[in-house]
Amino acid sequence: MYEEVIEQLVHQLEKLPGIGPKSAMRLAFFILESEGDYALELANIIKLAKKTIQFCDICGNISGRELCAICSNPNRLSNTICVVEEPKDLIAIEKTHEFLGTYHVLGGSLNPIEGIGPNELRIQSLLERLGNKKIEEVILANNPNIEGEATVSYLARLISPIGIKVSRIATGLPLGTDLEFADEVTLGQALALRREVK
């Protein structure tokens, strides 16, 4: 019986990104052998996060309420929107302390092979935001990979005719990597040296 429970635990841990069978087994035994109530606290905080965390009604960032801390902050510049793929990319840019505007989280990037087209991303809500506000610039901060570049091209073609400046963060980031793994200095420079997309 206990072997089946461990197998189920290992199987669930393997579903985490970057976790293979051996790592899942190590994590399972770490959890089982942990001192005190660590395993129960871990389970409780996961349940609490799943129950209380939601997505911001405006930008799509993770939040504990309808509007995230950035969208509800009156001191943020409302004329500039930085478009990112995922909330973790937003967090990476925030760590640079270089950007004072607002964000829009797409929820991924275009990837026809995996069936992710424009309708699967938060592109329509971005266009609605651009129509309702006095937005002067949209900064495209998609990951510098094939899918990210395709998404940048697609968004630039949609936004440029509206008359809003469209820029792309500078390519100080190595191609093929994700924003969340970039150091603050490199990411800060890439944001500061962004260029207009034509």
Secondary structure as GFF3:
##gff-version 3
##sequence-region A 1 198
A	DSSP	alpha_helix	2	14	.	.	.	ID=ss1
A	DSSP	alpha_helix	21	33	.	.	.	ID=ss2
A	DSSP	alpha_helix	38	52	.	.	.	ID=ss3
A	DSSP	beta_strand	54	55	.	.	.	ID=ss4
A	DSSP	beta_strand	62	63	.	.	.	ID=ss5
A	DSSP	beta_strand	80	84	.	.	.	ID=ss6
A	DSSP	alpha_helix	87	94	.	.	.	ID=ss7
A	DSSP	beta_strand	102	105	.	.	.	ID=ss8
A	DSSP	three_ten_helix	112	114	.	.	.	ID=ss9
A	DSSP	three_ten_helix	118	120	.	.	.	ID=ss10
A	DSSP	alpha_helix	123	132	.	.	.	ID=ss11
A	DSSP	beta_strand	137	140	.	.	.	ID=ss12
A	DSSP	alpha_helix	146	159	.	.	.	ID=ss13
A	DSSP	three_ten_helix	160	162	.	.	.	ID=ss14
A	DSSP	beta_strand	165	168	.	.	.	ID=ss15
A	DSSP	three_ten_helix	179	181	.	.	.	ID=ss16
A	DSSP	alpha_helix	184	192	.	.	.	ID=ss17
A	DSSP	beta_strand	195	196	.	.	.	ID=ss18
###
